[in-house]
Amino acid sequence: MQQANITNVKPLLQSYTLDGDLILCIFQCASTGQKFAAMSHIPTTINEPVFRGSEESALNNVRHSMSRIFQKIINGRFGSRIYDDEKFFDTKAILHNRVSQPSEDAINTGIVLAFTSISSHFRWDEESQSWTANRIPEDLKQYGFEKILREGKPLVDSEKKFLSRVLLMVAGADETLREIEKLFLFDFIFPVPRDLSDIRVPHEITREECDEQTRFEFKKAVILFAWAIALTDRELDRREADFIMELGSKMKLDEVLVMNLCEIAGKFVLVKYLEHLSAGLTDREKIKAKAREISRILLLSDEETTEVIGKFFSE
């Protein structure tokens, strides 16, 4: 099996940005044109052992997997520059030179680790001697996640604005909104901000705003996506959960439906987490054990977790 290294990974690299010891990379397959975002921790020393499946980088990769799905579903984006403007990833412009620049070797190690975390989406092509992205079947579904998003995608500016305000409220529910979170959310902010510093967490989502949302499928998609964002925030904050449940009530959605959407989001995130683990680990039992650990954060029962793991390894 071909091993990833900076020589064979660098041709895929479009850009990267740093946030402390986190590195966010954008990779693009030359043959398919597909783009992938992936994150990893930069080791403080080159020989430092780094568990490539660490929970934080894994869940961040799940977030960016959701971003790719969302972009595909809405046939574009709200106007984000995250994939299109290389200057947007200038580390000095984003971080205002607040952190010391890691060494080139450390950055290269982080780039390889980031790619390794999404390597299940690639295969090594012997003829071209390069990594090629696997084409994902259009009918691939993860427990209805994509179907619900596709049916409820925002169609008008008012829906785009409402969705962006909800996601900002979820991300800011714990009263923190890091630079790296702003980078992720930039894809979904409407109207499109001019800069990261323009991103602000709304004070509240009013009942009047909720009453303006009349499409049932859109309201379902909002709750589903909000849950998925909350579940990938390393640990589900009680304030995030309370906000989403209250939002469902304000939009006049049945509480059982909201919890069902939470389950679908949790199963989707667990599938993506399993993909991440499988890219870095070969011990199936270790993968299953770590998946069961993360399933508690995802609010999945033992039965639901067993179902997802069994289906994942049977396909």
C-alpha positions as CSV (number, residue, x, y, z in Angstrom):
1,M,0.0,0.0,0.0
2,Q,1.3,3.4,-1.0
3,Q,2.2,5.6,2.0
4,A,1.3,9.3,2.0
5,N,4.3,11.7,2.2
6,I,4.9,15.3,1.5
7,T,6.2,14.6,-1.9
8,N,3.1,12.8,-3.2
9,V,0.6,14.8,-1.2
10,K,1.9,18.3,-2.0
11,P,0.6,18.3,-5.6
12,L,-2.9,18.0,-4.2
13,L,-2.5,20.9,-1.7
14,Q,-4.3,24.1,-2.7
15,S,-3.8,26.1,0.4
16,Y,-3.6,25.9,4.2
17,T,-4.2,28.0,7.2
18,L,-3.0,27.8,10.8
19,D,-4.8,28.3,14.1
20,G,-2.4,27.6,16.9
21,D,-1.3,24.0,16.5
22,L,-4.2,23.2,14.1
23,I,-3.7,23.2,10.4
24,L,-6.6,23.4,7.9
25,C,-5.7,22.2,4.4
26,I,-7.6,22.3,1.1
27,F,-6.7,19.4,-1.2
28,Q,-7.9,19.1,-4.8
29,C,-7.7,16.1,-7.1
30,A,-6.3,17.1,-10.5
31,S,-8.2,14.4,-12.4
32,T,-11.7,14.7,-10.9
33,G,-11.6,18.4,-9.7
34,Q,-13.0,17.4,-6.3
35,K,-11.9,19.5,-3.3
36,F,-11.5,18.3,0.2
37,A,-10.9,20.2,3.5
38,A,-9.0,18.4,6.3
39,M,-7.5,19.3,9.6
40,S,-4.8,18.0,11.9
41,H,-2.6,19.0,14.8
42,I,0.9,20.1,14.0
43,P,3.4,18.2,16.3
44,T,5.6,20.3,18.4
45,T,8.5,18.2,17.3
46,I,8.8,16.3,14.1
47,N,9.3,13.0,15.9
48,E,6.3,13.5,18.2
49,P,3.8,10.7,17.9
50,V,0.5,12.1,16.8
51,F,-2.6,10.0,16.9
52,R,-4.0,10.8,13.4
53,G,-7.5,10.0,14.6
54,S,-7.7,12.5,17.5
55,E,-11.2,13.4,18.4
56,E,-10.9,17.1,17.7
57,S,-9.3,16.8,14.3
58,A,-11.7,13.9,13.4
59,L,-14.8,15.9,14.3
60,N,-13.4,19.0,12.5
61,N,-13.0,16.8,9.4
62,V,-16.6,15.7,9.8
63,R,-17.7,19.3,9.8
64,H,-15.8,19.9,6.5
65,S,-17.3,16.8,5.1
66,M,-20.7,18.3,5.8
67,S,-19.6,21.5,4.2
68,R,-18.8,19.6,1.0
69,I,-22.2,17.8,1.1
70,F,-23.9,21.1,1.6
71,Q,-22.0,22.8,-1.3
72,K,-23.0,19.9,-3.6
73,I,-26.7,20.0,-2.6
74,I,-27.1,23.8,-3.1
75,N,-25.1,23.7,-6.3
76,G,-22.6,26.2,-5.1
77,R,-22.3,28.2,-1.9
78,F,-23.6,31.3,-0.3
79,G,-20.7,33.2,-1.7
80,S,-17.8,31.9,0.4
81,R,-14.2,32.4,-0.6
82,I,-13.0,29.4,1.4
83,Y,-12.2,27.4,-1.6
84,D,-11.8,30.1,-4.2
85,D,-9.6,32.8,-2.9
86,E,-6.1,31.6,-2.1
87,K,-5.3,35.0,-0.4
88,F,-8.0,34.2,2.1
89,F,-5.7,31.6,3.5
90,D,-2.8,33.9,4.1
91,T,-1.9,33.1,7.7
92,K,-0.7,36.6,8.5
93,A,-4.0,38.2,7.2
94,I,-6.1,35.8,9.2
95,L,-4.2,35.5,12.4
96,H,-2.6,39.0,12.3
97,N,0.7,37.3,13.1
98,R,-0.4,36.5,16.6
99,V,1.3,33.1,16.6
100,S,4.8,32.0,15.8
101,Q,5.2,30.3,12.5
102,P,6.0,26.5,12.9
103,S,9.0,25.2,11.0
104,E,8.6,24.0,7.4
105,D,9.1,20.4,8.5
106,A,6.4,20.7,11.1
107,I,4.0,22.2,8.7
108,N,4.7,19.5,6.1
109,T,4.1,16.8,8.8
110,G,0.8,18.5,9.6
111,I,-0.2,18.5,5.9
112,V,0.5,14.8,5.6
113,L,-1.4,14.0,8.7
114,A,-4.4,16.1,7.5
115,F,-4.3,14.2,4.1
116,T,-4.1,10.9,5.9
117,S,-7.2,11.7,7.8
118,I,-9.2,11.8,4.5
119,S,-7.2,9.3,2.6
120,S,-10.2,6.9,2.5
121,H,-11.5,9.2,-0.2
122,F,-8.4,8.6,-2.4
123,R,-6.7,5.7,-4.1
124,W,-3.1,5.6,-5.4
125,D,-3.0,5.5,-9.2
126,E,0.1,3.5,-10.4
127,E,-0.1,4.8,-13.9
128,S,0.0,8.5,-13.0
129,Q,1.9,7.9,-9.7
130,S,-0.5,10.2,-7.9
131,W,-3.5,10.2,-5.5
132,T,-6.8,10.2,-7.2
133,A,-10.2,10.9,-5.5
134,N,-12.8,8.2,-5.5
135,R,-16.0,9.2,-7.2
136,I,-18.9,9.0,-4.8
137,P,-22.1,7.6,-6.2
138,E,-24.8,10.2,-6.5
139,D,-27.3,8.0,-4.7
140,L,-25.2,7.4,-1.7
141,K,-27.1,8.3,1.5
142,Q,-26.1,8.2,5.1
143,Y,-29.3,7.4,7.1
144,G,-31.3,10.0,5.1
145,F,-29.0,12.9,6.0
146,E,-28.4,14.1,2.5
147,K,-32.0,13.4,1.5
148,I,-33.3,15.7,4.2
149,L,-30.8,18.4,3.3
150,R,-31.6,18.1,-0.4
151,E,-35.3,18.4,0.1
152,G,-35.0,21.3,2.6
153,K,-32.1,23.3,1.1
154,P,-32.6,27.1,1.3
155,L,-34.2,28.4,-1.8
156,V,-34.5,32.1,-1.2
157,D,-32.4,34.8,0.5
158,S,-34.6,34.9,3.6
159,E,-34.0,31.1,4.2
160,K,-30.3,31.5,3.6
161,K,-30.1,34.3,6.2
162,F,-32.2,32.3,8.7
163,L,-30.0,29.2,8.4
164,S,-26.8,31.2,8.8
165,R,-28.2,32.9,11.9
166,V,-29.1,29.5,13.4
167,L,-25.7,28.0,12.7
168,L,-24.0,31.0,14.3
169,M,-26.2,30.7,17.4
170,V,-25.3,27.0,17.7
171,A,-21.5,27.7,17.2
172,G,-21.6,30.5,19.7
173,A,-23.8,28.9,22.3
174,D,-20.8,28.1,24.4
175,E,-19.8,31.8,24.2
176,T,-16.7,31.0,22.2
177,L,-16.2,31.4,18.4
178,R,-12.6,30.6,17.4
179,E,-11.0,31.7,14.2
180,I,-11.0,28.2,12.9
181,E,-14.8,28.0,13.5
182,K,-15.3,31.3,11.7
183,L,-13.4,29.8,8.8
184,F,-15.8,26.9,8.7
185,L,-18.9,29.0,9.1
186,F,-17.8,31.4,6.4
187,D,-19.4,28.9,3.9
188,F,-22.8,29.4,5.4
189,I,-23.0,33.1,6.3
190,F,-25.5,35.2,4.4
191,P,-25.2,37.9,3.4
192,V,-21.6,37.1,2.7
193,P,-19.2,38.9,5.2
194,R,-16.3,40.8,3.8
195,D,-13.9,39.4,6.4
196,L,-13.8,37.0,9.4
197,S,-13.9,39.9,11.8
198,D,-17.4,40.8,10.4
199,I,-18.9,37.5,11.7
200,R,-21.0,38.1,14.8
201,V,-23.2,35.7,16.8
202,P,-26.8,36.9,16.8
203,H,-28.4,37.8,20.2
204,E,-31.3,35.5,19.6
205,I,-33.6,33.9,17.0
206,T,-37.0,35.4,17.6
207,R,-40.4,33.6,17.3
208,E,-41.2,36.1,14.6
209,E,-38.3,34.9,12.6
210,C,-39.4,31.3,13.1
211,D,-43.0,32.2,12.1
212,E,-41.6,33.5,8.8
213,Q,-40.3,30.0,7.9
214,T,-43.2,28.2,6.3
215,R,-41.6,25.3,4.4
216,F,-41.7,22.1,6.5
217,E,-38.8,20.5,4.7
218,F,-36.6,23.6,5.2
219,K,-37.4,23.6,8.9
220,K,-36.4,19.9,9.2
221,A,-33.1,20.6,7.3
222,V,-32.3,23.5,9.7
223,I,-32.7,21.3,12.8
224,L,-30.8,18.5,11.2
225,F,-27.8,20.7,10.2
226,A,-27.8,22.5,13.5
227,W,-27.7,19.2,15.4
228,A,-24.8,18.0,13.2
229,I,-22.8,21.2,13.8
230,A,-23.5,20.9,17.6
231,L,-22.4,17.2,17.6
232,T,-19.1,17.9,16.0
233,D,-18.2,20.6,18.6
234,R,-16.0,18.1,20.5
235,E,-18.7,17.9,23.3
236,L,-22.4,18.6,23.0
237,D,-22.9,21.7,25.1
238,R,-26.2,21.8,27.1
239,R,-26.8,25.3,25.8
240,E,-26.5,24.1,22.2
241,A,-29.0,21.3,22.8
242,D,-31.4,23.6,24.7
243,F,-31.3,26.2,21.9
244,I,-32.0,23.6,19.2
245,M,-34.9,22.0,21.1
246,E,-36.3,25.5,21.7
247,L,-35.8,26.4,18.1
248,G,-37.8,23.3,17.1
249,S,-40.6,24.4,19.4
250,K,-40.6,27.9,18.0
251,M,-40.8,26.5,14.5
252,K,-43.8,24.3,15.6
253,L,-42.0,21.0,15.0
254,D,-43.0,18.0,17.1
255,E,-40.4,17.2,19.8
256,V,-40.3,13.5,18.7
257,L,-39.5,14.7,15.1
258,V,-36.7,16.9,16.5
259,M,-35.2,14.0,18.4
260,N,-35.5,11.8,15.3
261,L,-33.5,14.4,13.4
262,C,-30.9,14.4,16.2
263,E,-30.6,10.6,15.8
264,I,-30.1,10.9,12.0
265,A,-27.4,13.5,12.5
266,G,-25.7,11.4,15.1
267,K,-25.6,8.3,12.9
268,F,-24.3,10.4,10.0
269,V,-21.5,11.9,12.1
270,L,-20.6,8.4,13.4
271,V,-20.3,7.1,9.9
272,K,-17.9,9.9,9.0
273,Y,-16.0,9.4,12.2
274,L,-15.6,5.7,11.3
275,E,-14.3,6.7,7.9
276,H,-11.7,9.0,9.6
277,L,-10.6,6.3,12.0
278,S,-10.3,3.6,9.2
279,A,-7.9,5.9,7.3
280,G,-5.4,5.8,10.1
281,L,-6.0,2.5,12.0
282,T,-6.0,-1.1,10.8
283,D,-7.1,-2.7,14.1
284,R,-10.9,-3.1,13.5
285,E,-11.6,-3.7,17.2
286,K,-9.7,-0.5,18.2
287,I,-11.8,1.4,15.6
288,K,-15.0,0.0,17.0
289,A,-14.0,0.8,20.6
290,K,-13.2,4.4,19.8
291,A,-16.4,4.7,17.8
292,R,-18.4,3.5,20.8
293,E,-16.6,6.2,22.9
294,I,-17.6,9.0,20.5
295,S,-21.1,7.7,20.2
296,R,-21.9,8.9,23.7
297,I,-21.1,12.4,22.7
298,L,-23.4,11.9,19.7
299,L,-26.3,10.8,22.0
300,L,-26.6,7.4,20.3
301,S,-27.8,4.4,22.2
302,D,-25.8,1.1,22.3
303,E,-28.2,-0.4,19.9
304,E,-28.0,2.5,17.4
305,T,-24.2,2.5,17.7
306,T,-24.0,-1.3,17.0
307,E,-26.3,-0.8,14.0
308,V,-24.1,1.9,12.5
309,I,-20.8,0.0,13.1
310,G,-22.2,-3.3,11.8
311,K,-23.5,-1.5,8.6
312,F,-20.2,0.3,8.1
313,F,-18.1,-2.8,8.2
314,S,-20.5,-4.9,6.1
315,E,-20.4,-2.6,3.1
